[in-house]
Amino acid sequence: MKALALTVMFALRLFLAPLAATAQQPGKVARSGLLYPGSPAAAERGRAMLLQGLHDLGYVEGQNITFTYRYAEEKPERLPALAAELVQLPVDVIVAGPPEAVQAAKQVTSTIPIVMVTGGPDPVGAGFVTSLARPGGNVTGVSLVFGDELAGKWVALLKEALPQVSRVAVLWDPTRPMITATMQEVERVAQGVGLRLQRMAARQADEFEAAFAAMVREGSEALIVL
């Protein structure tokens, strides 16, 4: 909980930076858009933390800052159109998360600042930023897991903790571009430590049961979830 709170507060600092010039204008209300792939109920906890953090920093919704919310209701194909709606309004900044929302926002604007919360396992590999040190472009924000290197460490630590393991299942979603690079790193490290990987694809929740059944059937001894 503490780590999540710190992450959100750091994101708030990044979020406020593009609004600084706007907020300094007398009577000017900063217009903000929030883009989320899930439902309002699923986003409520994060939204409440965002508003509370803004309030602590002197921003009050409806007074010196406004939010326009767009939710895809678990239909990610709607995200590009919803992002375009925010651009058309327009808003001064877009807060987007997780990665599929960031990607949709980035596709429709190269000028409006985008704050990613979070940018997925590898914001650089996903093409959101040029580098972690110098993001470039109009995207900033935070990522809870930085880089594919960490995924490789999962494999190495698994082998160190369970040296007898030889067959490992990897549960992943092949439709998410940022996961592809992560999978490649997992495979690279696995080959180096003598592990045989079994790719188990699950694009939707209703595919989990079949994937787990296949792991058992094929004798998987451990599982890595991407």
N, C-alpha and C positions, 0 to 999 in steps of 0.2 A: 504494500500500500504506500509506504513512504517513498519507494523508488518511483512508483507511478506518479505520485504527487509532484515529486521533483521534476520528472519529465514534463508534466503538464505545465508547471510553472516556468521551466526553461522555454517551452514552446510559446508561452504567453509573452515572454520578453521578445522573442523573435516576431511574434504576431504584432506587437505594439510598434515595432520599428517602422514598418511601412505607413503606419497611421500617424506618426509623430507630427509631420508637417500639417496634415489635415486637422488633427486635434488642437493644434496651436492657433488655428484661425478662430477668432471670436464667433461663437454661435454655430460653428461648423460641426455637424454630426458625422462621425465616421461610419460609413456604410460597409458592413461586413457580410460575407456569404459563408454558409457552412454546407459542405457537400459530403454526404455520407451514404454508403451503399445499403445500409440496413434500415430499420424502422426507427421512428422517433423514440419508441420505448427502449430499444436497444442502445440508443445514443444518449439517453437521459442522464446517466451517471456522469459521463464525460462532459456533456453540455453543462451540467450543474457545476462541475469543477471549473470549467472554463469561465463561466459567468462569475463565480465566486472569486476566482483569481483576478479577473478584470476589475471587479468591484474593489478588491484590496488595493489595486493599483490606481484607483480613482476613476474607473470607467463604469458607468451605470447604463444598462440597456434601456433604451427609450429616452435617455437624456443626452449623453454625449457620444453614444455608440448605438447602432441598431444592427440587428441580425436578420438576414433572410435565410430561411432553412430550406434545403432541398434533400429529400430522402428517396433513395431508389427502391426501398421496400424489398430488399433481397433480389432485385432484378438489375444486375450490373450493366446490362445492355442499355438501361435508361440513363446512365451516368453522363455520357457525352451531351445529351439533350438538356439535362438538368444543369450541367456546367455552363452550357451556352446561354441558358436563361439568366444565370447570375451575371454573365458578362454583358448581356443585353440591358440589364437594369439601369446602369451598371453598378457594381460594388467596387469599393476601394481595395479590398483584399479578400481572398478566398481561403478559408481553412478547410483542408481536405484530408481525409483518412478513412480507411487504410489505403494501400498502394493503388488499387484500381480507381479510386476517386482522384488521387493525385494525377494519375495518367490522364484521366478524362479532362481534368482542369487544364493540364499542360497542353492538351491537344487544341483547346479552343482559345487560349490567350497566351501571348508571349510578353505582355506588358503589365497586366494586373498581378501584383505579388501573390504568390501561393505559399501558404504555410502547410507543410505536410506533417501530420500527426497520425500514424507514423509513416515513414517512407519505406517500410519493408526491410527485408534482410540486407539489401544492397542498393541504396539510392543511386550509386554511381553506375552499377551494372544495369539498373532499370532505365538509365538515361534521364533521371530526374535532375541530377546535378553533374557538373564536370568533375569535381573532386570534393571530398569532405572538407578539405582546407580552404578551397576556393570554389564555392558552388557555382558561381556564374549564373546567367539567366535570371529568371523571375521566381525560382523555387528556393525556399529555405525551410528550416524546420528541424525535426528530430527523427531519429530512427532508433528503435529499441534494441536492435541488433545490428552492429556495424560490420558489413562486409561478409563475403563468402568464406573468408579465412576461418571464422568461428565455426562454421559447419564442418570444416575439415578437422577442427579440434575435437568436435563431438565424436568423430570416427576414431581418432587416435586415443581419446580417453576411454571410449568403449572397449577398445582392444586391450588397453592397459588394465582396465578394471576386470575384464573377463577374457583373459588370454586364450581360453579354450574355445571361444566363439569363432566360427568360420563362416556362417551364413547369416546375413543381416538383411532384413526387409527395410525398404525406404518408402514411406507413404508420402505421396506428393501429388500436386495438381499440375499436369503438363500444360494446361491452358494459360498459366501465369508466367509471362516471360522472365520475370525476376527470379523465379524459382529454378529455371533451366540452368542458369550459371551456378546456382548453389548446388544443384545435383551434379554438375560436372566436377565441382571441387570435392564433393563427397566421394565420387567415383575415383578421382585421382588419388586421394589419400587412402581409400580402401584398398586399391591395388598395391600401394606401397607397403601396407601392413598385412597383406595376405588375406583380406576379407572378400568373400563373394557376395555381391549385392543382388537383391531381388527388387526390381522396381514394381511398386504397387500403386497404380494410378487411382485417384478418387477425385473426380471433378465436382461432385455434389455429395451431400451428407448421405443420400440414399445408396451410395456406392461403397460406403465404409464396410458394411457387413460382408459383402462379397470379397473385398480386399483382405479383411482379417481372416476369412475362411481360407483364402488362397495361401496366406502366410503359414497357417497351421498345416495345410495340406502339403506344402512344399518344404516343411521342416525348418522354417526360420527360427533362429535362436535368440534374436534381439530385434529391436525396432528403432528406427530413427524417423521422426516425423518432421517433415519440412512444412 
